[in-house]
C-alpha cells in the first residue's frame, strides 16, 4: 500500500508565476490536510478537505491560495502569483474516514523555492 | 486557542546515552491527543509516539517513552540508548478530539547524536 504521494518534490518558480502542488492520499483515505513549514519552524495548518469539499480553510491565506480535492484525482494546492515569502515546504497528510482521523499519514513534502 | 511550545531549539546526546526533549502546551480542553513526530533530513514526518490525555499511563514505544504531566501541561519525550539514526528534528503536536482534527505543532528540537 503506497503512502501519501506528493509531487513534485522540488518546485522552482519565479515571482509572479503559479505553483501547483499535488497530493495523492493513501488508498482508501478520503480526508486530506495541507500544512506549510517555513525554515526552522514547525508545520502550520492550512486547509482540510474531503472529497469535493473544503471543510476548514482557516489557516490558508485569503488571497492567491486555493485548494481542491476532486472526486477523481489528487488534491491540488495552488498558489497564484507567488512571492518570495511563499518559499517553504508544503506537506500533505491523509487519514481514513471519520473513525480514523486520529492518525495522519504524511507525504514527504514539496519544497517550493521562489526566485 | 491551543499552543505548543518547544523551548529547546537544539539538543545533543552521546550515542547510547539518554536524552529528554521538552514540550509544553496550553489548552482549555480536558480531552485531547499529543504526539511526537520525527523529521529526518529526508523531510518525511514519522510518528514516534502518541498519548491520549484521558490515559494516565505514559506511552512507551521501544526506546521512546513520554512523561505526560496533565496538570502541568507538559509532554516530554525520553529517548534511551540513543542511536545515530535518532538524529533528526523532533516536533511535539497537539490535536483536539473534536472539530476538524487539525494538528498544532511546536517549533521543533534538533537532536544531534554524537558518536
Interface residues (C-beta under 8 A of the other chain):
Chain A: X33 X35 X40 X41 X42 X43 X44 X45 X48 X55 X56 X59 X89 X91 X93 X95 X101 X102 X103 X104 X106 X108 X109 X111
Chain B: X4 X6 X33 X42 X43 X44 X45 X47 X91 X93 X95 X99 X100 X101 X102 X103 X104 X105 X106 X107 X108
